[in-house]
Amino acid sequence: MKSTANPDGASHSKLTQAGKGSEAQSASAWTRRLCSDTQRDEALLQQALQAFAQGDAAYALVLSETVCRRLPSLGLAAILRARILQAHWPALQLEAWRKAFAAEPDFPDLQLACAEQLAGAGQQDEARRLLLCCLPQAMRANAAQAHLQLLRKLGQSYAAVCWREGDVLHARASILQDGYCLPPLRIQNHTQSMEVAWPQDGQIRIPLSALPPGDPVYALNLAGQSLSGSPLAFAPLLPGVMQGPDKKRRAAKAALGPRSKMFKRPLRILLPVHAGVEQVRACLESLYACAPLAAASFSIWIAADAVHEAGLHAYLQQEATACRIRLLHNPRNLGFLENVNRALQTMQEEYGAELGDVLMLNADTRVAGDALLRLRQSLHSAGDIGAVTPWSNNGEISSFPWLAHSVAEPDAAQLDALQQAAASLPDTLYPLPAACGFCIMYKQEAILDVGGLDGSLLQRGYGEEVDWCMRARRAGWRIMLCPRAFVAHAGGVSFGIEKSVRVRQNKLALQGRWPDYWNEWRRFLRHDPLSTVRQALFDALQAWPQANDWLQAQIQQAGRAHGAIAPAGASSLRWLAVWLRPHEVQWEAQVLALAHALGAYPEWRLLVFGEAEENLWRSGVALILPPQAHSSLLKPADCMRLLNCHALLHAPAPAAPALHGAMPDWDGEVLCPAPQHSALQILQALKIAPSRRRKKERAA
């Protein structure tokens, strides 16, 4: 299901036509499609369209939320959700449009729709940033007219973009306001620069051989303002990138063994920095306190990429003068990948084979206690471990308290308590398909073996750690979670709304090189092999009141409904909500029996939160919402309020009831059936009786 229509124009007719088409289907035909795993998502979307057209906005919103969670890259479902919210719950419309853009950021009409919504809500600067970051793709496809018109309305004087195509640099510019004259295009690498006058058609094409020689990273700007798409890296393919392990390399890694003198090996801490003085200050202050515990010899390297923020520049100079950091300053923007590679290259030139272990840390992180020591101990617990990563409140695959779900940062005291709780866990490590790049500690031998980040494949940032980890795994190294370390991470600071474009572009590139990775990632999310150790950390927090206070606040926030969400309109259906955690085999069997029993109650349906087996879908009465993720917008409590659920059913709570998501904050009836209760007993407890029509059918 691929979106191809204008969310505000052409798509409206397509959505309406789809809705009218679905009206002609009988309920039984729709149920058959819902039971089919190949037709289910289309059936859900068409039912949402029909419900929206018939005025049942609440049901339509929950259905569209379901499809958004099941198909996070389907822009059409996210557009429908945004339009429903815009019409009935406008307080959430901007967030919905941002998520729609994140779902399919290379869909031009969606780019325009989202920019118009932002501009209409007074977010003109964000609307301009969105359009400018999408403009290289649109100009490259000669489909930028609508983008340029909207930029003109937003007061932009000109628009200039650049992109790389093979070994050719392309740049295009358009004047948007009368009387504006384009200054020459300035192209710079690390050592040289050149200026190029714009031709009449505003298009520049320069082969790599005609660009300033030497450094293959070029910054492009007009009168000091960077072009959208700059910098461009013509980096060569790293040597040995696709080289697999041979028996000699595997044997060499195994021979390394645990390193008893690990503490004597130097630790290099690398922070790529661009902006945000307060976050950088907090990160460095935490490192000053923690790094001495992890290594007898350590150094903190700051890779400052075109830092123009006066306060940040002054602070870094102050710390460098005091010899607390090593400051590498790039006067022009290199982008994240090349900034990191430049720093790694400088380190290797200075230290050679004695590079030491390298901790790559985002500048919006904070460490506490012995977190770095625990990471180093894990890194050196076996010879073939190439990199380790910690728990975090915002760490994708290593997120806590919920997998792939970010929550608020802990404060300093809470972080210290979280680290003490994590350090009390056993030292068992857990293999990961890839680490999250906010905090990775690399073993010296792995860095020297695998190399740096690959700028020949990826542009600017996002996904670079996945590529490195996959290259390392191919070379025989393992990537592990260190459960005895916890690092706070703010997240989402580097690129803002541009992040969606970068993620999409680099994800497509990674799919070409590593086609099996995303299936492996989805299997990891589905089976959650970290659930046991996450449960252990839940239990450990009970002994640390400040850490437990933070955890309880996250559980309450996740379970609380949006204040702006309330039911809208009446529905002919009645709903029971079901909370289903992973591995609850007995409870899932009870839920399945309940679903079959509801066949005698045509007006009743189940709203199931969690992952469920195919048989539950095939019952024809269950709507199953996968766990919350980046694509989700509604909370479970929102969905229950929207559908006016009669009751919430769940199995007896485990020791950590929020382990697989926060239970909804629900003030209605809650039922916890015993394992021996039958479906009929559950219905009797809920005082649900067959409809009069079904009683007459039975009597006949």
Helices and strands as residue ranges (DSSP letters): H 10-23, H 27-34, H 40-53, H 57-70, H 75-88, G 90-92, H 93-103, H 108-120, H 124-140, H 145-153, E 158-165, E 168-175, E 185-188, E 193-196, E 203-207, G 208-210, E 217-222, E 225-226, E 232-233, H 247-256, G 262-264, E 267-273, H 277-294, E 298-305, H 310-321, E 326-330, H 336-351, G 352-354, E 357-361, E 365-366, H 371-379, E 385-392, G 396-398, H 412-423, E 430-431, E 439-442, H 444-450, H 464-474, E 478-489, G 496-498, H 499-513, H 517-527, H 531-541, H 545-559, E 574-579, H 585-597, G 598-600, E 604-609, H 614-618, E 622-625, H 636-642, E 647-650, E 669-671, H 679-685, H 692-699
